[in-house]
């Protein structure tokens, strides 16, 4: 065959290959086999471990960079936003990608499937070779095996990234989004939420997620919010995750343990009566003096900080404060339409101060970054662009909100005083900070006795949910906005007890995380899959080298051309073998 014939043969061959073979084309073919996109974009022929052609041994490595990255910051609120409060649920690209990987390995299902999902996920970490072999035994195609392995690795890499690279607050938030995705649910925005739950699962069940260090477990929260959930839904599921980790960031390694238990209308009083005295005070009922009967007191309605109501009152106040200005009402409307001036939005946090549900705008007495930002936002509004002195308007804004918040504080104080007058005995059962010795011990004993009495009275209403709900609304914790808490041992006993067997394992599952365990999984999987995928990358390397030599040699070396064609055919055949039939 002469040179021209070789040239024509080579060009004709690669013309049938979508414009010629390249690393990008191979990745496209492998991605098709795996049912995902951008999976191996960072993997090169020089990053593969195994045997090369004709018995030669290669010393190459696959690193963690081959595992796709998912931006965990984009997993959060994206899927709880709907256009104008209606329409289909919006999911971010990152959420859809993670869901796609998880569908490959654990499938759909809510909290009821958690144990089985964790068992599936831990199977790869505990014995990667056995995992790959089990897929082989089940008749999985090469493409299915590769797809599933990569899906597992993406899961572990994303989880490790969340735990290792974020502070306690942001890790908790991202972990909520991650678990919501695993259980097919959606996060619940913290701002303005009237529930103790953090997310819904696939079945609409509310889940309160807690992430703690192994040695600092203290599960708790607002008893008021817990009662609200029990009154509405009759149940609240707690998912408690403890982390036992060593090292920092890149060197982080350890495990996550998962526990689950439910608060219900039937068990809430029994659970909390056995907690420490400060927590047990939440369930105290107001008994009539020298009586075994619960008092029929009617406590005043709770004063809640409802964002929409605060916004409306703020707008009315601002309209009044700006009424002397030309277009004062229009200016007020323009200001209150901006998220910076809507209660408890993320934007408002940038220019406000205060903790919890009651917040005000920052002090205007001295310059600060928040004050400068407020002025900057206002000057960007069409009706305020020509205002020379913005301070009077800023003062009006600050005072308009402060009057609303001050009114709420006053009403709450009046309500608290009324509750105290209706339940005088509770004041004697309040543990004071720093209180020690016999006095504290005596008070703690009195709390335990009162909690047992309250729980016994409540137990008589078992099977009568409406009466149970009415009684919960009379508890000390609900009326006085107290906090409950459970320690690690209490959580473990609850998780074990609710499984219905004395010898039940309280742990729902354990996940090994960290860079070293992830690399071990990767190495073991690659070794097990070596015969399926290594030759593809070996052929790719041969193809690349042969083509480079062929063109560098002025299209004269027919051996290089022949080698390139042979490698291309081999790649095409082997990739087709890995692609599952449709």
C-alpha positions, 0 to 999 in steps of 0.5 A: 500500500503506497503512502496515498493509499495509507492516507486515504485509508486513515482519513476514511477510517477516522471520518466515520468516528465523529471526526476522529478519536480523541480523549474527549470522544472517549470520555463521551463514550464512557459517559454514555455507558455510565449514564452521566455526564462529565464523569471522567473529564480529569482522568488521563491515560497516565492515571491508570493502574494495571497491565498494559498490552502484551504482558507489559506492566505499567505503574500508573495511578488513579487519584481522587481527582477522577471522582466528579465534584458537586458544589454542595453550596448549591444543594440547599434552598434551590429545591424549595423554591417554586414560581409564585408559590406554585408550579413544579419544584425547582431543582438545581443542576447539582441537586439533579446530578446528586439525585442521578448518582444516588438513583443508581445505587439506592433508589427512591424512598424516605426515612423508612428506607434509611437503614437499607440505604445506609447498608447499601452505601457502606457495602462499598466502603467495607469491602470494595472487592466483594461489592464489585464481585457481587455486581458481577454475580448479579449479571451487571454489565461492565457499564453498569458496574462502572456507573455504580462504582462511580456513583458510590464514590461521588456520594462519599466524596461529596459527604467528605467534602461537606464534613471536612471543609465547612464550619459547624453552622454551614456543615449542618446546613449542607448536611441537611441538604445532602440528607434531604437529597438522599431521602428524596425530600426538601429542606425547610427554610429556617426563616419564619418556619413554625416547625422544629423539622429541618426537611421533609422526606420523600413521603412528606414526613418531617425530619429534625436532623442533628449533627454532633461530635461523638462526645458532645451529643445534646439533642434538644430544641424548642419545646414550643416548636415540638409541641406545635409539630405534635399538635399538627402532625402527631409525630416528629422524627429525629435523625441524629448523626454523630461524627468521630473524626480525626485530622483536618480537611485533606487528612480527615478520616473517621465515621458517621453513626446514624440514630433515629427515634420518634416523638409522638403524642403518646410518648413525649411526656414519658421521654422527657420526664426521664431527662435531666431536671432542667429539661423535665421542667418542660412537661410540668402541668398546672395542677389545681392547689392541693389537687390531683386534677390539672387546672382549667386555666386558659393561658393567654395566646402566644405572641409570635413574630410572624414575618408577614405581619411584621412587614405589614406593620412596618410598612404602615409605620414607614408610610406615616413617617414619610408622609410629609415627603413628596411621594412619601407613600410611593417611596415607602412602597419602593423601600418595602419592596426591596428584600433588605427591608423585608423581615428576616430575609437573608438580605435583611441580615446584612443590615440588621442586628439581634438574635432569634426571631426579633431583629432590628436595623443596626444603630445609625449613631456611628458609621459602619459597614451595615449602615453604609450598605443600607445607604447604598441600597437606598440610593439605588432606588429611582425615587431616592437617587436625588436625595442629598441627605439620606439620614432622615429616611434611614432613621425613619426606617429604623424607627418604623421597625423598632416600634413594631418589635418593641410592641412585640416585646411588651406584649410578650412581657405582659403575657409572661406575667399573666402566665406566672400569675396563673402558675405560681408553683412553677417559679419554685421549680426553676433551676437557676444558673450556678445553683449548687448544693443541697438547695439545688438537689432538693429542687431537682428532686421536686422537679422529678416528682412534679414531672412524674405526676404530670406524665401520669396525668397525661398518660390517662388520656392515651388514645384521646389525641385531642385531649392530649393536644389540649394538655400539651398546650398547658405545659410549662415548656409551651407556655414559657418557651423553654428548651428540652434536651437529651444526652447521648445515652438517652438518644441511644436508649430511645433509638434501641427501644423504639426498634421493638427488640431488647437486643436491637442495634440502636444504630441505623447505619455507619458510614466511613468517610475521609480521604484515605478511606475514599482512596482505598475504595477507589484503588480497590474498585479500579483493581477489581474493574481493571480487566474491564476498563484498563485496556480502553485507556491503554488503547487510547494511549497507544492511539494518541502516541501513534497518531502523534508519531504519524503526523510528526513523521510527515504521514510517512510511517505506515506502521504508526497509522496501522497501530492507530487504526487498530487502537481506534477499532479496539476502543470502539468495540470495548466501549460498545461492550460497556454500553448497556443495551437500550 
